[in-house]
């Protein structure tokens, strides 16, 4: 019963973000600090802002639109509304700021558009008195993702074919070459309350029918969002920070079976079935499918961006959820090519440098 209760608690947001062992240090480090957060209304950004407010930081956020502004202002957050491509908006927000937490990335836009926004922000940072930058990247930047050795010595090379990955690499290169101290966080699979990809979608799949996984099953480099927030805050407090990258994963080596079992425990329903990997590969079409983690935004994603602007984000997303539920049929949920590759991967990931440098100890372990 205790393990079940812990698993359910892990999937809710009504709980403390930081472990007690880090709380006093974090409160002392952030009390009175002036910070700016981009991507504050996103899955990770929401938890980061909550953590910063709990620690007594003075928080400013930059929002593309007024969506979510009122709720943030009610909590004492200073809100700047404007595009990251607007130098005046960015420069105004960064005045008298100690730390920038840069989490914003529009998955519905192209890499070129995201890089344009980043470049404006990056130039403003270099011209400011900001002490340091904490930037959210991803483990997908590494050449061997998702099935190889990933550590501090691993290479990250642009291919010209993977828009998201190439853009993330380009951002990292610019930050590492600059004079400002920078901490680049590189998580893998980030799950927890509010994650559309790694919490909501798996649960919807489990409700529709058994989720089909390969045998042999691969390892899942999962990290709970609150553990990622802890690592992010720890990185911001490193006194002698240079230009550094931090690979971030959760505890242990859970499999994708463990990942789905945690969701089953949390929602009280669902099942997984294992099929031989070769059988699942044989079901795939011959045409290569772009990876959702690295490819350019699809036409559907670009259309969704326009519709969100026309009808409003909340109404649009509610309509999409209702439509998906009405169209979804029950039955086995088979992985596509990119997901099958992820489910079967057995990457050797080392976050030893991160744990030693930051004193980071993840608190949330998937059921095994």
C-alpha positions in Angstrom: 0.0 0.0 0.0 2.8 2.4 0.8 4.4 1.9 -2.6 1.1 2.5 -4.3 0.5 5.7 -2.3 4.0 7.0 -3.2 3.4 6.3 -6.9 0.1 8.1 -6.9 1.6 11.1 -5.0 4.4 11.2 -7.6 1.8 11.9 -10.3 0.1 14.8 -8.5 1.1 18.4 -8.2 -0.3 18.9 -4.7 2.9 18.2 -2.9 6.2 19.9 -2.0 8.6 20.3 -4.9 11.9 20.2 -3.2 13.3 17.5 -0.8 13.8 18.7 2.8 17.5 18.1 2.6 17.8 20.9 0.0 15.2 23.3 1.2 17.2 25.3 3.7 20.1 25.7 1.2 17.8 26.7 -1.5 15.9 29.2 0.6 19.2 30.9 1.6 20.3 30.9 -2.0 17.2 32.4 -3.6 15.7 34.6 -1.0 15.6 38.1 -2.5 17.1 37.0 -5.8 15.6 38.5 -9.0 15.0 35.9 -11.7 13.5 35.8 -15.1 11.8 32.7 -16.5 10.9 32.0 -20.1 8.5 29.1 -20.9 6.8 29.7 -17.5 3.4 28.4 -18.6 4.8 25.1 -19.9 5.0 21.8 -18.1 8.4 22.3 -16.5 8.1 26.0 -16.3 5.0 25.9 -14.1 6.8 23.8 -11.5 9.9 25.8 -11.6 8.0 29.1 -11.0 6.2 27.5 -8.1 9.5 26.3 -6.6 11.1 29.8 -7.0 8.2 31.5 -5.4 8.3 29.1 -2.5 11.9 29.9 -2.0 11.3 33.7 -1.8 12.7 34.7 -5.2 11.4 37.7 -7.1 10.1 36.2 -10.3 9.5 37.8 -13.7 8.2 35.8 -16.6 8.1 36.6 -20.3 4.9 35.4 -22.0 4.1 35.4 -25.7 0.5 36.2 -24.9 -1.8 37.0 -21.9 -2.6 33.3 -21.5 -1.9 32.4 -17.9 -0.9 36.0 -17.0 -3.6 36.7 -14.4 -3.0 33.5 -12.5 0.7 34.3 -12.3 0.2 37.9 -11.3 -2.2 36.8 -8.5 0.8 34.8 -7.1 3.1 37.8 -7.1 4.8 37.2 -10.4 5.8 40.1 -12.6 4.6 39.4 -16.1 6.1 40.9 -19.3 4.0 40.1 -22.3 5.8 40.1 -25.7 7.7 38.0 -28.1 11.2 36.9 -27.4 12.0 38.2 -30.8 11.3 41.7 -29.6 14.5 43.3 -28.2 12.6 45.9 -26.2 10.5 43.3 -24.4 13.5 41.2 -23.6 15.8 44.0 -22.5 13.0 45.4 -20.3 12.4 42.1 -18.6 16.1 41.5 -18.0 16.8 44.7 -16.1 18.3 44.2 -12.7 18.1 40.4 -13.0 20.4 38.0 -11.2 19.5 34.7 -13.0 17.8 33.8 -16.3 16.0 30.5 -16.5 15.5 29.9 -20.2 12.9 27.1 -20.8 11.0 28.5 -23.8 10.8 26.4 -27.0 7.8 26.5 -29.3 7.5 23.0 -30.7 4.9 24.3 -33.2 7.5 26.6 -34.8 10.5 25.8 -36.9 14.0 25.5 -35.6 14.8 28.7 -37.4 12.0 30.6 -35.7 13.1 29.2 -32.3 16.7 30.1 -33.0 15.7 33.7 -34.0 14.0 34.2 -30.6 17.0 32.6 -28.8 19.4 34.9 -30.6 17.6 38.0 -29.4 17.6 36.7 -25.9 21.2 35.6 -26.0 22.4 39.0 -27.2 20.4 40.8 -24.6 21.9 38.6 -21.9 25.4 39.2 -23.0 24.8 42.9 -22.9 23.2 42.8 -19.4 24.5 42.5 -15.9 22.9 39.1 -15.4 25.1 36.8 -13.3 24.3 33.5 -15.0 22.0 31.6 -17.3 20.3 28.3 -16.7 19.2 26.8 -20.0 16.9 23.8 -20.5 18.1 21.5 -23.3 17.6 17.8 -23.9 19.5 14.5 -24.0 18.4 14.1 -27.6 21.3 16.4 -28.6 23.8 13.5 -28.3 24.8 11.6 -31.3 24.2 8.2 -29.7 20.6 9.0 -28.5 18.7 6.9 -27.6 20.8 3.8 -27.8 24.5 4.3 -26.9 26.9 5.8 -24.4 25.8 9.2 -23.2 28.1 11.0 -20.7 30.2 14.2 -20.4 32.5 13.1 -23.2 29.7 12.2 -25.7 29.5 14.2 -28.9 26.6 16.3 -30.2 26.8 16.9 -33.9 24.2 18.7 -36.1 23.0 16.6 -39.0 20.9 19.1 -40.9 18.0 16.7 -41.0 16.7 16.9 -37.4 15.3 20.4 -36.9 14.6 20.2 -33.1 17.8 18.4 -32.3 20.0 20.6 -34.5 18.4 23.8 -33.0 19.1 22.6 -29.4 22.7 21.9 -30.3 23.1 25.3 -31.9 21.7 26.9 -28.8 24.1 25.0 -26.6 27.1 25.9 -28.7 26.3 29.6 -28.5 25.9 29.5 -24.7 29.0 27.5 -24.1 31.1 29.9 -26.2 29.8 33.0 -24.4 31.4 34.7 -21.4 28.5 34.3 -19.0 28.4 31.4 -16.6 25.8 28.9 -17.9 24.3 25.7 -16.7 22.7 23.6 -19.5 20.3 20.9 -18.2 19.9 17.8 -20.4 17.0 15.6 -19.2 15.7 12.6 -20.9 12.1 11.5 -20.5 10.4 14.1 -18.2 7.2 12.9 -16.6 4.9 14.1 -13.9 1.7 16.1 -13.5 1.1 18.3 -16.6 3.2 16.3 -19.1 1.1 15.9 -22.2 3.7 13.5 -23.8 4.8 11.4 -20.9 1.9 11.4 -18.5 -1.4 12.3 -20.2 -0.7 10.4 -23.5 0.4 7.1 -21.8 -2.6 7.2 -19.6 -5.0 7.7 -22.5 -3.3 4.8 -24.3 -3.7 2.6 -21.2 -7.4 3.4 -21.0 -8.0 2.5 -24.6 -6.3 -0.9 -24.7 -3.2 -2.7 -23.8 0.0 -0.9 -24.6 2.3 -3.1 -26.7 5.9 -3.1 -25.7 8.9 -5.0 -27.3 10.6 -8.0 -25.8 13.4 -7.5 -25.0 12.3 -4.3 -23.3 14.6 -1.2 -23.2 15.6 1.2 -20.4 13.6 4.4 -19.8 15.8 7.4 -18.9 12.9 8.9 -16.9 13.1 11.8 -14.5 10.2 13.3 -12.5 9.6 17.0 -13.2 10.2 17.9 -9.6 13.6 16.2 -9.6 14.4 18.2 -12.7 13.4 21.4 -11.0 15.6 20.4 -8.0 18.6 19.9 -10.4 17.8 23.2 -12.2 17.8 25.2 -8.9 20.9 23.5 -7.7 22.7 24.4 -10.9 21.7 28.0 -10.5 23.4 28.1 -7.1 26.8 26.7 -8.0 29.2 29.4 -6.8 32.0 28.8 -9.3 29.8 28.0 -12.3 31.5 28.1 -15.7 30.0 27.0 -19.0 28.8 23.5 -18.1 26.4 20.8 -19.3 24.5 18.6 -16.9 23.0 15.2 -17.9 19.9 14.6 -15.7 18.2 11.3 -15.0 16.2 9.8 -12.2 17.3 7.0 -9.9 18.0 3.4 -10.9 17.5 1.9 -14.3 13.8 1.5 -14.9 12.5 -0.2 -18.0 9.6 1.1 -20.1 7.6 -1.6 -18.5 8.2 0.0 -15.1 7.3 3.4 -16.6 3.9 2.1 -17.8 3.3 0.1 -14.6 3.6 3.4 -12.6 0.9 4.9 -14.7 -1.3 1.9 -14.3 -0.9 2.1 -10.5 -1.6 5.8 -10.5 -4.9 5.6 -12.5 -6.0 2.1 -11.3 -6.5 0.7 -14.8 -4.7 -0.4 -18.0 -2.3 -3.2 -19.0 0.8 -3.8 -21.1 1.6 -6.7 -23.4 5.0 -7.8 -24.6 5.6 -8.9 -28.2 8.9 -10.0 -29.8 10.8 -7.0 -31.1 11.2 -8.6 -34.5 7.5 -9.1 -34.8 6.8 -5.4 -34.0 9.5 -4.3 -36.5 7.8 -6.4 -39.1 4.5 -4.4 -38.6 6.2 -1.1 -39.5 5.7 0.5 -42.9 8.7 0.7 -45.1 8.6 4.5 -45.2 10.8 6.2 -42.6 8.8 8.1 -40.0 10.3 11.3 -38.6 11.0 11.2 -34.9 8.6 13.4 -32.9 11.6 14.3 -30.7 13.8 15.6 -33.4 11.9 16.4 -36.6 10.5 19.7 -37.9 7.0 20.7 -36.8 4.4 18.9 -38.8 1.7 20.6 -40.9 -0.8 19.7 -38.2 1.4 21.3 -35.5 1.6 24.5 -37.6 -2.2 24.5 -38.2 -2.8 24.0 -34.5 -0.6 27.0 -33.7 -2.9 29.2 -35.9 -6.1 27.7 -34.5 -4.9 28.3 -30.9 -4.5 32.0 -31.7 -7.9 32.2 -33.4 -10.1 30.4 -30.9 -8.0 30.6 -27.8 -5.7 28.0 -26.3 -8.0 26.6 -23.6 -11.0 26.1 -26.0 -8.7 24.6 -28.7 -7.0 22.1 -26.4 -10.3 21.0 -24.8 -11.8 20.5 -28.3 -8.8 18.4 -29.4 -9.0 16.2 -26.2 -12.7 15.6 -26.8 -12.2 14.8 -30.4 -9.4 12.4 -29.7 -11.6 10.6 -27.1 -14.5 10.3 -29.5 -12.4 9.0 -32.4 -10.2 6.6 -30.4 -11.1 3.0 -30.6 -10.3 0.4 -28.0 -7.7 -2.2 -28.8 -3.9 -2.8 -28.7 -1.8 0.3 -28.9 1.2 -0.5 -31.1 4.3 1.7 -31.2 5.3 3.5 -34.4 8.9 3.4 -35.6 10.3 6.2 -33.4 8.6 4.9 -30.3 9.6 1.3 -30.9 13.2 2.5 -31.2 12.9 4.3 -27.9 11.2 1.4 -26.2 13.9 -1.1 -27.3 16.9 1.2 -26.6 19.4 0.4 -23.8 21.5 3.5 -23.6 24.3 3.7 -21.1 23.7 7.1 -19.5 25.9 8.6 -16.8 24.9 11.5 -14.7 27.8 11.0 -12.3 29.2 14.5 -13.0 25.8 16.1 -12.4 25.3 14.4 -9.1 28.8 15.2 -7.8 28.9 18.8 -9.1 25.4 19.7 -8.0 25.0 17.4 -5.0 21.9 16.2 -6.8 20.0 13.2 -5.5 16.8 12.4 -7.3 13.9 11.6 -5.0 11.3 10.0 -7.3 11.8 6.4 -8.3 9.5 4.6 -10.8 7.9 1.4 -9.4 10.1 -1.6 -10.3 
